């Protein structure tokens, strides 16, 4: 140890670093560990938030379609003839939200208190089906598929592999809600588009 010679009435002064051997480097090491731990804890929250935002679209499921309000019940005549209505809804795609986006169309047919919904897309090749001029059937202008007013194939020569696609309908008060979905064309079974 380096000590100054002691003069009478002067206190004993110990020079810095003259304490226990290795104590200054140990204090510096512990201070560095503490600073690194504090910095690590300070970074956890923003990093976790960033990872959650980046992976958010992967966690969204494309499960069953939601019901969408399509028309007022009073807007559908009670004559058994289908009438075409646009389907407009909000869509979320990854991080974007699109408001009041047209997503398709349906034919609604009312008979008394019940309403039936058919997708306007032909199950054969995906063309849009029209109502015949005499309003007695549906006809596809692309390949001449023909369907009756309930959507069933009504011509044996029709190239459509299945009937028109029916959709779930709920009447809530004065509104008609439809579970709108598109289905893969050209297949015998109804398979939703993912």
C-alpha contacts under 8 A as a table, 3 or more apart, distances in Angstrom:
res1	aa1	res2	aa2	distance
1	X	18	X	6.11
2	X	14	X	7.78
2	X	15	X	7.18
2	X	18	X	7.04
3	X	13	X	7.27
3	X	14	X	6.32
3	X	15	X	7.15
4	X	13	X	7.31
6	X	10	X	6.59
6	X	11	X	7.57
6	X	12	X	6.54
7	X	10	X	5.51
14	X	18	X	6.52
14	X	19	X	7.82
15	X	18	X	5.53
16	X	19	X	7.30
17	X	20	X	7.76
17	X	21	X	7.82
17	X	23	X	7.73
17	X	24	X	6.67
18	X	21	X	7.38
19	X	23	X	7.26
20	X	23	X	5.75
22	X	25	X	5.68
22	X	26	X	6.33
23	X	26	X	5.15
23	X	27	X	6.20
24	X	27	X	5.19
24	X	28	X	6.31
25	X	28	X	5.09
25	X	29	X	6.14
26	X	29	X	5.02
26	X	30	X	6.19
27	X	30	X	5.17
27	X	31	X	6.06
28	X	31	X	5.04
28	X	32	X	6.12
29	X	32	X	5.09
29	X	33	X	6.25
30	X	33	X	5.05
30	X	34	X	6.16
31	X	34	X	5.11
31	X	35	X	6.18
32	X	35	X	5.10
32	X	36	X	6.12
33	X	36	X	5.13
33	X	37	X	6.16
34	X	37	X	5.14
34	X	38	X	6.18
35	X	38	X	5.12
35	X	39	X	6.13
36	X	39	X	5.11
36	X	40	X	6.07
37	X	40	X	5.04
37	X	41	X	6.21
38	X	41	X	5.19
38	X	42	X	6.17
39	X	42	X	5.01
39	X	43	X	6.30
40	X	43	X	5.23
40	X	44	X	6.38
41	X	44	X	5.31
41	X	45	X	7.67
42	X	45	X	6.77
42	X	46	X	8.00
43	X	46	X	5.75
43	X	47	X	6.09
44	X	47	X	5.30
44	X	48	X	5.95
45	X	48	X	5.22
45	X	49	X	6.16
46	X	49	X	5.07
46	X	50	X	6.14
47	X	50	X	5.08
47	X	51	X	6.21
48	X	51	X	5.17
48	X	52	X	6.21
49	X	52	X	5.17
49	X	53	X	6.25
50	X	53	X	5.19
50	X	54	X	6.14
51	X	54	X	5.13
51	X	55	X	6.13
52	X	55	X	5.26
52	X	56	X	5.80
53	X	56	X	5.18
54	X	57	X	7.55
55	X	58	X	5.51
55	X	59	X	6.90
56	X	59	X	5.38
56	X	60	X	6.86
56	X	94	X	7.77
57	X	60	X	5.43
57	X	94	X	4.99
57	X	95	X	7.22
58	X	61	X	7.93
62	X	65	X	7.78
62	X	194	X	7.05
65	X	179	X	5.97
65	X	180	X	6.56
65	X	181	X	6.59
66	X	179	X	5.61
66	X	180	X	7.39
67	X	177	X	5.70
67	X	178	X	5.10
67	X	179	X	4.22
67	X	180	X	6.87
68	X	87	X	7.66
68	X	88	X	7.95
68	X	89	X	6.94
68	X	177	X	5.12
68	X	178	X	5.27
68	X	179	X	6.15
68	X	180	X	7.03
69	X	175	X	6.58
69	X	176	X	5.86
69	X	177	X	4.19
69	X	178	X	6.41
70	X	85	X	6.98
70	X	86	X	7.10
70	X	87	X	5.77
70	X	88	X	7.39
70	X	175	X	7.52
70	X	176	X	5.89
70	X	177	X	5.64
70	X	178	X	6.55
71	X	75	X	6.68
71	X	76	X	7.82
71	X	85	X	7.26
71	X	175	X	5.94
71	X	176	X	5.33
71	X	177	X	7.37
72	X	75	X	5.31
72	X	76	X	7.29
72	X	174	X	5.70
72	X	175	X	4.49
72	X	176	X	5.83
73	X	76	X	5.66
73	X	171	X	7.77
73	X	174	X	5.42
73	X	175	X	5.51
73	X	176	X	5.85
74	X	77	X	7.03
74	X	174	X	7.36
76	X	83	X	7.05
76	X	108	X	7.23
76	X	109	X	7.16
76	X	110	X	6.40
77	X	80	X	7.57
77	X	81	X	7.76
77	X	110	X	6.64
78	X	81	X	7.88
78	X	109	X	7.91
78	X	110	X	5.25
78	X	111	X	5.59
78	X	112	X	6.30
79	X	110	X	6.91
79	X	111	X	6.80
80	X	109	X	5.71
80	X	110	X	5.45
80	X	111	X	5.34
81	X	109	X	5.80
81	X	110	X	7.40
81	X	135	X	7.11
81	X	136	X	7.99
81	X	149	X	7.24
82	X	107	X	5.50
82	X	108	X	5.24
82	X	109	X	4.23
82	X	110	X	7.42
82	X	149	X	7.05
83	X	107	X	5.20
83	X	108	X	5.38
83	X	109	X	6.38
84	X	105	X	6.83
84	X	106	X	5.68
84	X	107	X	4.40
84	X	108	X	6.39
85	X	105	X	5.56
85	X	106	X	5.46
85	X	107	X	6.25
85	X	108	X	7.22
86	X	102	X	7.00
86	X	103	X	7.92
86	X	104	X	6.07
86	X	105	X	4.28
86	X	106	X	6.51
87	X	102	X	5.82
87	X	103	X	5.77
87	X	104	X	5.20
87	X	105	X	5.12
87	X	106	X	7.09
87	X	180	X	7.80
88	X	100	X	5.48
88	X	101	X	5.33
88	X	102	X	4.29
88	X	103	X	5.82
88	X	104	X	7.38
89	X	99	X	6.80
89	X	100	X	4.75
89	X	101	X	5.37
89	X	102	X	6.53
89	X	103	X	7.02
90	X	97	X	6.95
90	X	98	X	5.53
90	X	99	X	4.48
90	X	100	X	5.04
90	X	101	X	5.89
91	X	97	X	5.72
91	X	98	X	5.14
91	X	99	X	6.67
91	X	100	X	7.93
91	X	101	X	6.97
92	X	95	X	7.09
92	X	96	X	5.65
92	X	97	X	4.39
92	X	98	X	6.26
93	X	96	X	5.21
93	X	97	X	6.35
93	X	98	X	7.92
98	X	101	X	6.27
104	X	120	X	7.99
105	X	119	X	6.60
105	X	120	X	5.98
106	X	117	X	6.31
106	X	118	X	5.52
106	X	119	X	4.73
106	X	120	X	5.29
107	X	117	X	5.62
107	X	118	X	5.14
107	X	119	X	6.47
107	X	120	X	6.40
108	X	115	X	6.54
108	X	116	X	5.63
108	X	117	X	4.69
108	X	118	X	6.67
109	X	115	X	5.57
109	X	116	X	5.22
109	X	117	X	6.58
110	X	113	X	7.17
110	X	114	X	5.88
110	X	115	X	4.47
110	X	116	X	6.50
111	X	114	X	5.55
111	X	115	X	6.40
115	X	169	X	6.95
116	X	166	X	7.66
116	X	167	X	7.65
116	X	168	X	7.94
116	X	169	X	6.69
117	X	166	X	5.80
117	X	167	X	5.31
117	X	168	X	6.99
117	X	169	X	6.59
117	X	178	X	7.37
118	X	151	X	7.03
118	X	164	X	6.52
118	X	165	X	5.65
118	X	166	X	4.54
118	X	167	X	5.83
119	X	122	X	7.99
119	X	164	X	6.86
119	X	165	X	5.51
119	X	166	X	6.37
119	X	167	X	6.92
119	X	180	X	7.90
119	X	181	X	7.86
119	X	182	X	7.40
120	X	128	X	5.55
120	X	129	X	5.45
120	X	130	X	7.75
120	X	164	X	7.89
121	X	126	X	5.36
121	X	127	X	5.65
121	X	128	X	4.68
121	X	129	X	5.95
121	X	164	X	7.69
121	X	165	X	7.97
121	X	182	X	7.84
122	X	125	X	6.28
122	X	126	X	4.95
122	X	127	X	5.33
122	X	128	X	5.86
122	X	129	X	5.74
122	X	140	X	6.69
122	X	145	X	7.95
122	X	160	X	7.50
122	X	164	X	6.47
122	X	185	X	7.24
123	X	126	X	5.96
123	X	160	X	5.94
123	X	161	X	6.82
123	X	162	X	6.42
123	X	163	X	7.20
123	X	164	X	6.18
123	X	165	X	7.24
123	X	183	X	7.67
123	X	184	X	7.31
123	X	185	X	4.59
123	X	186	X	5.99
123	X	187	X	7.42
124	X	127	X	7.88
124	X	145	X	7.69
124	X	159	X	6.50
124	X	160	X	4.33
124	X	161	X	6.07
124	X	162	X	7.69
124	X	185	X	5.32
124	X	186	X	4.67
124	X	187	X	7.55
125	X	160	X	7.98
125	X	185	X	5.38
125	X	186	X	5.87
126	X	185	X	5.64
127	X	140	X	6.90
127	X	141	X	7.63
127	X	142	X	6.49
128	X	140	X	6.61
128	X	141	X	7.75
129	X	138	X	6.39
129	X	139	X	5.70
129	X	140	X	4.52
129	X	141	X	6.93
130	X	138	X	5.58
130	X	139	X	5.43
130	X	140	X	6.17
130	X	141	X	7.43
131	X	135	X	5.74
131	X	136	X	7.57
131	X	137	X	5.97
131	X	138	X	4.46
131	X	139	X	6.11
132	X	135	X	5.09
132	X	136	X	6.50
132	X	137	X	5.67
132	X	138	X	5.65
132	X	139	X	6.04
133	X	136	X	7.92
134	X	137	X	7.79
135	X	138	X	7.79
136	X	148	X	7.08
136	X	149	X	6.59
137	X	146	X	7.18
137	X	147	X	5.81
137	X	148	X	4.56
137	X	149	X	5.14
138	X	146	X	5.77
138	X	147	X	4.96
138	X	148	X	6.06
138	X	149	X	6.53
138	X	151	X	7.48
139	X	144	X	6.23
139	X	145	X	5.82
139	X	146	X	4.70
139	X	147	X	6.45
140	X	143	X	6.31
140	X	144	X	5.10
140	X	145	X	5.11
140	X	146	X	6.48
141	X	144	X	5.65
141	X	145	X	7.78
142	X	145	X	7.97
143	X	159	X	7.12
144	X	158	X	6.66
144	X	159	X	7.56
145	X	153	X	7.69
145	X	155	X	7.71
145	X	157	X	7.98
145	X	158	X	4.52
145	X	159	X	5.69
145	X	160	X	5.78
146	X	153	X	5.94
146	X	154	X	5.98
146	X	155	X	6.00
146	X	158	X	5.96
147	X	150	X	7.65
147	X	151	X	5.24
147	X	152	X	5.14
147	X	153	X	4.33
147	X	154	X	5.04
147	X	155	X	7.31
147	X	163	X	7.25
147	X	164	X	7.42
148	X	151	X	5.31
148	X	152	X	5.49
148	X	153	X	6.48
148	X	154	X	5.74
149	X	152	X	7.47
151	X	163	X	5.76
151	X	164	X	4.83
151	X	165	X	7.48
151	X	166	X	7.75
152	X	162	X	7.84
152	X	163	X	4.59
152	X	164	X	6.33
153	X	156	X	7.69
153	X	158	X	7.12
153	X	160	X	7.43
153	X	162	X	6.97
153	X	163	X	5.22
153	X	164	X	7.58
154	X	158	X	7.71
155	X	158	X	5.28
160	X	163	X	7.28
160	X	186	X	7.27
161	X	186	X	6.28
161	X	187	X	6.05
161	X	188	X	4.94
162	X	187	X	7.41
162	X	188	X	5.38
162	X	189	X	7.13
165	X	183	X	7.57
165	X	190	X	7.25
167	X	178	X	6.71
167	X	179	X	6.10
167	X	180	X	6.49
167	X	181	X	7.44
168	X	178	X	5.76
168	X	179	X	5.30
168	X	180	X	7.77
169	X	176	X	6.99
169	X	177	X	5.71
169	X	178	X	4.64
169	X	179	X	6.54
170	X	176	X	5.99
170	X	177	X	5.13
170	X	178	X	6.47
171	X	174	X	7.04
171	X	175	X	5.81
171	X	176	X	4.70
171	X	177	X	6.12
172	X	175	X	5.29
172	X	176	X	6.39
172	X	177	X	7.18
181	X	192	X	6.75
181	X	193	X	7.57
182	X	192	X	5.93
182	X	193	X	5.72
183	X	190	X	6.21
183	X	191	X	5.32
183	X	192	X	4.23
183	X	193	X	5.02
184	X	187	X	6.82
184	X	190	X	7.13
184	X	191	X	5.69
184	X	192	X	6.15
184	X	193	X	5.65
187	X	190	X	7.08
187	X	191	X	7.89
